[in-house]
Amino acid sequence: MRRAAETALAIRSGRLRAAAVVEQTLADIAAQDEALNAFTEVTAARARAEAAAVDAAVAAGRDPGPLAGVPFAVKNLYDLAGIATLAGSVIERDRPPPSRDAFLVRQLHAAGAVCLGALNMDEYAFGFTTENSHHGPTRNPHDTARIAGGSSGGSAAAVAAGMLPIALGTDTNGSIRVPASLCGIFGLKPTYGRLSRSGAYLFAASLDHVGPFARDVADLALAYDALQGADADDPVQQRRAAEPVSAHLRAGVAGLRIAVAGGHFARNGRAESVTAVEIVSRALGATAQVEIPDIARIRAAASLITMAEGGNLHMPDLRTRPDDFDPLTRDRFLAGALLPAHWLLQAQRVRAACRNAVLKLFEAVDVILTPATPFAATPIGQDMIEIDGERIPLRPALGAFTQPISCLGLPAMTVPLAAPAAAGTGGLPIGVQLVAAPWREDTLFRVAGALERAGVVASPEPPR
């Protein structure tokens, strides 16, 4: 699979036709997806029509856009016109299909990108493994016996396998950054409110973020730049002017204050997660350490908000169609629906107080390094994990390092180690999380670009 930047350049120059790219992409999906189960819907007819429009624009001398002919697909909670938005469920099959695409899909289309379909996920985005009981598990391209992570597992697996150069996911507690780490690709969760969520099936509205995946920093930047834009249909989106990041990729890290997160982030993972951060911090010359305060309280607040908002959203179906949910999802939604209102109010107060405390850290630092996940991908079906001699539930453990950052609304990016074996993963991918102050996505891209140029981070090739 060509990178997005390379593909767009070749198509805009007339050296490559978008139609040929679509046919090759469809062939790649047919060859690989039976083993990976990343797609829930392949939109071949739509993709061919969109590619033909791109080729016609080039032939007529018109600029088809910065993502001309670049294939992409979306987590199946983004609206695609005429196709039921399943959100990983069976219940949504009975709803009328949307009449138009989600805002971010329209943004990519306007930039010339070509939509290939919808991608597997945890039911209603409530999970970290994409072991979907209705549509089957998505498998990790680096070892098909292992999870891809979630809840945007199909998006991460499709990009990691080379079926697509970019894909869209969502992130409530880590659902972009966790599968990016386990599949060995780049994943961006922007600042809360940066990108429009209209036309995306929400999970917990006060925590939900949207963002892209890619196999290199330049492609991630191209996608992110195209996704920006004001949308009056999203009430929480901040009306900020677009701030493209592609121009910052080669700016380097001179003058940036980079620190490593200690405390919770050094204690709650296996050795490979700590070693991954050490490798990246050495490459950046980061010797300072900070401790993000009140992590236990932040995680508790995030969990309460997630369960309460999710339970409230799905209450009608919990009353009338309980057997159509995955039992694990249903039980967590029911528990959330029963939470006392004053618990939720207190959780939001704690969240606001903790955010104010953490923002003060960014008066002294520009970027904080943490592990992205506490361990590399685990076997499908595994429910428990041992960390520091203690057996704990695997699913919540996967979000130990991403959930607090989501709750605070900070921009964060997963970057994959180029040589994960150096961290002791047995060759499985693992990533590091870069965290910046609100609205400083440009800083994340500066650091990621420098690490990529140094050969420290890159998407490792899965076995063929």
Secondary structure, DSSP 8 states (H G I E B T S, - for coil): ---HHHHHHHHHTTSS-HHHHHHHHHHHHHHHHHHH--EEEE-HHHHHHHHHHHHHHHHTT----TTTT-EEEEETTB-BTTB---TT-SGGGGS---SS--HHHHHHHHTT-EEEEEE--SGGG--SS-EETTTEE-EETTEEEEE--SSSHHHHHHHHTTS-SEEEEEESSSTTHHHHHHHT-EEEE--TTSS--TTB--SSTTT-EEEEEESSHHHHHHHHHHH----TT-TTS--------GGGTTS-STT--EEEE-THHHHSS-HHHHHHHHHHHHHHT--EEE--TTHHHHHHHHHHHHHHHHHHHTHHHHHH-GGGS-HHHHHHHHHHHTS-HHHHHHHHHHHHHHHHHHHGGGGT-SEEEEESSSSS--BTT--EEEETTEEEEHHHHHTTTTHHHHHHT--EEEEEBSSGGGGTSTT---EEEEEESTT-HHHHHHHHHHHHHTTSB-------
